[in-house]
Amino acid sequence: MPAIALLLLAGCAVPASPSAPAQPAPAASCSPPPQPQVPLKEPAEEPAAPSPSASDRELQQALQYADHVRGADAAALTSEISRLDREPGGPAAGPLHLALALMHTRQPADTARALGQVQRVLDDDALAAVHPLARLLEGRLLQQRRLEEQLDRQARQLREAQQRNEQLGERLEAMRKLERSLNTRPARATDAAR
């Protein structure tokens, strides 16, 4: 059986003719399509980074100042607030800087004062560049003031509840004392009758 398979395979093979030298197939002469003739433009010079305008600088300074006072401790905040109070003719964004410092003290009076400073910034058209930041601060300060008022209400309710508890405790102790005195009287009366 292997011999038959070998004969079949041998019949499929074509003997090479020694008289005809093998010529390589002609190479296909494909050239790439011509490139479209588009005039090359010189790369345009990239415009220099625009210099920050005065309004951008004011906004950048306000954000840097906010970052500065965010990490300050209470003593540093107090000295910064007093410094800003002493410089009423300071930078145009002075009220905004003062508001940023006041909002970190977490005192209800300072929150109200910071809101006033933010309103001054919003009323000043010369500070239009920082108005979006001032509106953001106004919303945050209003929320902080609502939370402070809610905290005050809850503290007042807690004090009132503690006072009621103390009064009820005193009444309960008075009733216990009265009950003890009533329990001791009949025992004396029965001892005297004997």
Secondary structure by P-SEA (a helix, b strand, c coil): caaaaaaaaaaacccccccccccccccccccccccccccccccccccccccccaaaaaaaaaaaaaaaaccccaaaaaaaaaaaaaccccccaaaaaaaaaaaacccaaaaaaaaaaaaaaaaccccccaaaaaaaaaaaaaaaaaaaaaaaaaaaaaaaaaaaaaaaaaaaaaaaaaaaaaaaaaaaaaaaac
